[in-house]
Amino acid sequence: MPDLGLFEILIIIILLLLVFRPSTITDLARSAGKAVGEFKKGEKEGKSKEMQTDEDAIKEIAKKLGISVEGKTVEQLSEEILTKAEKKKSAEH
């Protein structure tokens, strides 16, 4: 991508002002800002839901293995699941 200097940026701004009215440019910039904000908000919500789904899956696996999930963090449950799986694997050999 080419480097834009101050002169080039001023030329672009002048051209935009000639093509569009100043109020139209501010409306476009405002709309673009709102769109970016909505995108970031949606992205954040998606990650939050994804994390919750992962936590629910870990808790469900722990319950199926007979591990109590009350008052334990996801990290603690993961460790217990791994420990139980290793014990089961070594018992089979």
C-alpha positions, -999 to 999 in steps of 0.1 A, spaced: 0 0 0 15 34 -10 24 59 17 1 89 17 17 122 27 -1 153 39 -3 167 4 -20 136 -9 -45 135 19 -54 172 13 -60 165 -24 -83 136 -15 -102 157 10 -106 185 -15 -118 161 -42 -143 146 -17 -156 180 -9 -161 188 -46 -179 156 -53 -200 154 -21 -215 181 0 -199 184 35 -231 172 52 -231 141 31 -195 133 40 -203 137 78 -233 114 74 -212 88 56 -185 90 83 -211 88 111 -228 57 94 -194 41 89 -186 47 126 -219 31 137 -213 2 114 -179 -5 129 -193 -2 164 -221 -26 157 -196 -51 141 -174 -49 172 -204 -54 195 -216 -84 175 -181 -99 175 -178 -95 213 -212 -111 218 -203 -140 195 -171 -147 215 -190 -146 247 -216 -171 235 -189 -193 222 -171 -193 255 -203 -201 274 -210 -230 250 -175 -244 257 -180 -241 294 -213 -259 292 -197 -287 272 -170 -292 297 -195 -293 326 -216 -318 307 -186 -341 301 -176 -339 338 -212 -348 348 -211 -379 325 -178 -390 340 -193 -387 375 -174 -356 385 -191 -330 408 -192 -297 390 -205 -276 420 -182 -247 429 -154 -257 405 -139 -236 377 -137 -248 342 -99 -252 346 -104 -275 376 -130 -295 358 -107 -299 328 -79 -312 350 -102 -337 366 -115 -349 333 -79 -353 320 -69 -372 352 -99 -395 350 -92 -402 312 -56 -410 320 -66 -434 347 -91 -451 325 -65 -454 297 -39 -469 320 -64 -493 334 -72 -506 299 -35 -515 292 
